[in-house]
Amino acid sequence: MFIGEYTFKVDAKGRMSIPALFRRELEEGDPSAQATGRPKMVIVYGHEKQKNLQVYTYEAFQALTRDVLKMKRGTDARRKLERWVLGKAHPTEVDPDGRLVLPQKLRAKIGLEKEAYFIGAGETFEIWKPETFEADNAALEESLDDLPDDFDTLSLLDTGE
């Protein structure tokens, strides 16, 4: 599971460290990683309004692909997922130094320059331009203004029971 938050420098070639805990998860999510030492992952850059990059383990992305392909053909939802998730995805792998190399196209998509902000999201992790994340998070935090002072975040869990 991807949890926690980290900030790393991005060099001119788009290279950045991957948090060590995230690398371990990527290794577990790629059966060939033990032999190669370079776990594969898939980065989804999505539709034009998506402000971050979503990173999946190799196995998690394969499972997601299977879920999309189970959907009824020709539906609007399947077409969007095919285009914005499957089509707007970039397979890559950890380099020999434990880094991620992001192509210029993906860096430009989210305005990434000198630093990258990583945040765990359970099955995936996200990569943000730090300032964009701060603004997005501030908007989310504003929604707390309408909640009681003793609000329990875990009350948001809907287990269907």
C-alpha positions, 0 to 999 in steps of 0.5 A: 500500500502506498502511504505517506508524503514526500518531496524530491528534487527533479533534475533537468532530465526529469530524473527524481528519486522515488520514495524507498517505501514506494519502491518496495511496493512497486517491486511487490507489484511486478513479478519480474522485478526480483530478476531485473531489479527494475520494477515496472510501473504505469503512469496515468496522465489522463484527461486535460483537467487532471492535475497530477500523475497517478502511478500504478504498480504493473499488476494493479494497472493490469487489473484495472485494464481487465476491469475496463475491458469487462465493461459493456462496449460502446458505452460512454463510461468505457470510452472515457476510461479507454481514452483517459486511463488506458490511452493516456498511460505511460509504462516505465520502470525504475532506473538502476539508481532507484529513480523515476525518469519522467518524459518532458511531456508528462512534466509539462502536463502538470507543470513539474519543474524543480520539485515533485510532491509524492503522496500515497493513495493506497493502491496508487501514488500521485505525483504533483507540482508542489504548488498545485497540490497545496492549492488543491489541498487548501480547497479540500481543507475549506470543506472542513469549515462547515463541519463541527470542531470534533469532526472525525475524518474516519466518519467519511468511511462508508462500508455499506453496513 
